[in-house]
Amino acid sequence: MSIQFNDTTNFKGLVQFYEKELGVNRGDVSGNTNRLKEFTADCNLALDDFLTLAIPASGTWQFDDSNQTDYPVVKATITSGRRDYTWTIDGSGNLILDIYKVAILTSSTATTYTEIYPIDELEEKYGSILTEDTTTGTPYRYGKMANGIFFDPIPGYTVASGIKMYINREGSYFVSTDTTKKPGVPGLLQAWFYLKPALEYARRNNLSNERKIKEAVLEMEKKIKDNFAWRARDERKQLTMAGISFR
């Protein structure tokens, strides 16, 4: 079952399950503006927590909130003579959490993207690509620092949409006036969005059922990790022989 945010008619919304989990009266949250705003804030924090579980657990099928209206890909112009390129948000205004792949057009006339690979800027054997080397050409690697990437060598050409980055980003958050909007995650995991806020409320208010709710949250954490670890089941699995060490 997919759960909408607030359903005061059939009582199948996240708000209504939250009320039920806490054992409060129907409408104590949905009918109170301040409590509804508090729940919304906790629900959005639960979304952040969901991402910290889902993204690392994802295999080759990378997680992204299904409420997003575009793909988690960012493009930008490569500018001749410019080494560093910074981003905070994607094209839809979502905060970028991580860059996990970079591809570029390798010349001003290229039409096919070529993946380039990161280096650890802190590894001394590579030296510094931030300021020391002024060589220009076609980048074949990059370093990451803060919210920027640094090409090596410095690009010697300019091309629109020459950088293509694959990213992880924040989710699509709820507002307290939402009704039919649903969490952008698989339906069997949506209980997380009322259980986690319920646990936070129980913890803050020393409720007697905190332990019971915590058990449900821990069980849901396992379901989230297991679900995303198996999301590439359409790919063929290959068995390989284990190596034998002779001493």
N, C-alpha and C positions, 0 to 999 in steps of 0.2 A: 504494500500500500504506500502510495506517495502522499505525504502530509503537507498541506498548505499551512501558511503561517498562522492565520487566525480565522476560525470557523465557528461563529456563534450560533449557527443554525443547526448543524449536525454534530457539533462538538468534536470534530476530527482534526482540529488545528494544533500546531505546536503549543500555542498558548493554553489550549484546553487540556492537553496531555500534561503540561507543566502544572496546571492547577490540580489536576488529579493526582499527580505524583507527590505533590506537597500535602495533599489532603485538605486543601482549603475549599471554600465554597465556590461554586460555579459563578464566574463573573468577577471574582475578587481581583483578578489581574486584567482580564479583557475589558472590564467595566470601569477600571481606574486608570486614568491617563498616566499618572506618575509611575505606577507599578508596571504598566505596559511598556513604558519607556525603559524602565530598569531591566525588564525581561529582554527587551530588544537588544540592549547593550550587552547583556550576558550571552545572548544567542549569537551575536556577532563575534564575541570573544571565543565562543565555542567553535565558530567557523575557522578562526585563526588556529585554534588547537587542532581542528580536523586536518588542516593543511600540513601541520607539522608531523602528523601521523601518516597521511596519505602520500605526500610527495616523496619522502625517503623510501616508502614501501613500494612505490610504483616501479614496475619493470620497464619494458620497452613501450608500453602504452601509458604515456605520461598523463597524470591527472590534471584536469582543469575544470573549474566550476562550470557546469552546463548552462548556467544562467548568463554566461558571457556571450556577447553577440559577435565576437570575432575570435580568431585563433591566437594562441599565445606566441605570436611571432612579431618582431619589431624590425623595421627596415629603416635605413638612414643613408645619407649620401657620404661616399668616400671623397674626401677633399685632399687634393695634392698638397703635400707639405705638412699635413696635420696628423700627429701621432695619436692623440687621445680623444676619445669619444665617450661622453657621459650620458646616462639615462637615470631617471628616477621613476617615471611612469611610462606606461605603454600608450598606444594611440587612442585608447578609450579612457585614459585617466586612472588606470589601475596601478597601484604600487608594484614595481618589479621586485621580486624577492630574490631571484637568482638567475644567472645566465648559464645555461648548460651546453650550448652549442653555438658556434659562430661560423658563418660561411660568407664568402665575399665574391664579387665579380673581380676577376684578376686583371682586367684592363678596362679602358674606357669604352671598348667595343664589345666586351664579353657579354653573353646573354645567359650563361649557365653558371650557377653558384658552385664554388669549390670550398669544401670545409677546411678550415685551418684550426690549429690545435693550441691549447693553452700551455704556458710554462709557469713554473712557480717563481714569481719575481724575487722571492726571498732566497732562492737557491743560488749560492755564490758562483757556481760553475757556469751559469748563464750570463753573469754580469748584469748590468742594469740596462733595461730598454726604455727607461723613463726619460732620461735626459742625455746620457753619455754618447750613444751612437746616433749620428746624424745621417746615416746612409739612407737613400731613398730607393724605392723599387716596388716590387709586388710583395705585400705581406704574406708570410707563410706561418706565422705564429703570433700569439698575443699574450699579454699579461693582464691580470685583473687586479684592481685596487679600488676599494670603496665602491662607488657606483659607476666606475669607468673601465674601459678596456684600452690597452696601449699596443699599437701594432709594431711589429718588427719584420722588415724595415719600415720606415716611414713611407706611406703611400706616395708614389710619384705620378699619380694620375687622379683625375676627378671623374666620378660617375654617380648619377642619381640612383638611389636605392642599392648602392653597392655593398652595403652591409646588411646581412640577414641574421638576426639573432633569435634563437629559440629560448624561451624564458619560462620560469615559474612566476606566478603573480598572485596577488591577493584575490580573495573571492568576491562575489557579488553580495554586498551586505543588505540586510533587512532595514527598513524604517518602521517606526511604530504604527504607521497607518496602513502597512501592508495587510492584505487579507489572503488573496489567492496565490501569491508568490510562494514557491516551494524551494527548499534547499537544493542547490545544484549538485547533488550527490545521488548515488543509487538509493532507491527507495528503502531497501532493507537496512540502510545505515542512518536513516533520517531521525531515528529515535535519539541519536546523539544530541540533537539540537534542543531537546527538552530535558534530557537526563543530565547533561553537563551543567546547564544553568540551575537545575534543581539541586544538584550537589553543591554548587557554590552558595546557593541560598541557605541550604541546610547547614553548611559549614559555618557561615557567618552568623547564623542565628541559633546554633547549638541544638538543632532539632534531633529528636530521638531516633528518627529514621535515616540519619546521615549514613550510617554504616551500610544499610540495605541499599541505598541509592548508589553509594560508592561501589559496591559489588557489581551493580548493573552497569556502571560507567566503565569499570575495568574489563568487563566482559565485552562491552561495545568497542573498546580500544582494540582488543584482540581481533574482533570481527573486521574492523577497518583495515588493520595491517594485513590480515589474511586475504581480504577481498582484493586489495590492490596488488598484492604479491602475485596473484593468479590472473591478472587482467590480460595477459597476452597468451591465453590458452589456444588461440587459433594458430599459433606458430608451432612448427614441428620441433619436438624435443629430440635431441640426439644423445645417445649413450656413448661415452668415451671410456677407454681403458685407463685404469689408474696406473700411474707409473710405479715401477718396481725398483727399489733402491738396493744395490748390491754393495755389501761392505766387505 
